[in-house]
C-alpha cells in the first residue's frame, strides 16, 4: 500500500510538472500570437504606404511623360520654324546678292 501511495505521489508530481510546462507553453504561444498580429498589422500598414507611394509615383511619371511630349512637340515646332526662317533668309540673301551684282554690273555699263 505504501508503495502504491509513493507511486501515486510520483505520478501526481509528474503530472503537475507537465501541467506547469503546458501553462508556460500556452503563455509563450499567446505572446507569439500577439507578436505575429502586431507584425501583420505593421506589415499591412507598410504595404498600404508603399502602394500609396507607387500610385503617386506612377501619376508623377505620367505627368512627366506628358510634359516631355509637350516640350518635344514645342521643340520640333521651333526647330521647324527656324529651319523655314533660315531657308527664307538663304533665298532672300541670294536674291539680294543677285540684285546687287546686277546693279553693280549695270552701273559699270552705264558709266562706260
C-alpha positions, 0 to 999 in steps of 0.5 A, a space after each residue: 500500500 505504501 508503495 502504491 501511495 509513493 507511486 501515486 505521489 510520483 505520478 501526481 508530481 509528474 503530472 503537475 510538472 507537465 501541467 506547469 510546462 503546458 501553462 508556460 507553453 500556452 503563455 509563450 504561444 499567446 505572446 507569439 500570437 500577439 507578436 505575429 498580429 502586431 507584425 501583420 498589422 505593421 506589415 499591412 500598414 507598410 504595404 498600404 504606404 508603399 502602394 500609396 507611394 507607387 500610385 503617386 509615383 506612377 501619376 508623377 511619371 505620367 505627368 512627366 511623360 506628358 510634359 516631355 511630349 509637350 516640350 518635344 512637340 514645342 521643340 520640333 515646332 521651333 526647330 521647324 520654324 527656324 529651319 523655314 526662317 533660315 531657308 527664307 533668309 538663304 533665298 532672300 540673301 541670294 536674291 539680294 546678292 543677285 540684285 546687287 551684282 546686277 546693279 553693280 554690273 549695270 552701273 559699270 555699263 552705264 558709266 562706260 
